[in-house]
Amino acid sequence: AYDRELFETSLQGFLDTLGVSTRLRSLICAQSSLYAVPAALVPLAIHAAVIGSAVEGPHYVNGGGDAITKPLVARLRELGGELRLRAPVKQALVEGDKVVGVKLSSGETLHADEVILAVHPRVAVKLLPDDAYRKVLGQRMADAEECVGAFVVYGTIAPGADLTGVAGRNHYLLRDDDPDCFYRPSMD
């Protein structure tokens, strides 16, 4: 049920009222990288919803990411689409109030009925012409706070290795006992 208080209370605020230790806070917040919002900003309800499924246990797709990607790419091709890799976009092409394609850094132009810019708002502002959005929106996008990037490492374990306590689990490695370290990038 919708409980307004759970949406108005931050995860950090809730943990502060409980007086949890730094180490326990780290454990509770470690998976915040799944939704990329620090404990002070995420509503308790959102954290609970996202983490609930993770607490029930890790899940994976048989066949790994390829089991998802291959059918999607196959369907894209069936529909006449084409997957382009390593093809940076230089500019989104706009006619009237509609994006009609993109111009690649190579100079090639690709026309499309729909274009999805899955980029940070600051990047979108640079790809679109100045008159493609209201000035206020453009400024808000240009001033958007940087967001967190993440990567996932998958590995294999040598045959016969002792997997006691390791196999079938997700592992979250933090630099220290501060789960918000995700939001303060370090170059070391």
Order of alpha helices (4+ residues) and beta strands (2+ residues): alpha-alpha-alpha-alpha-alpha-beta-beta-beta-alpha-alpha
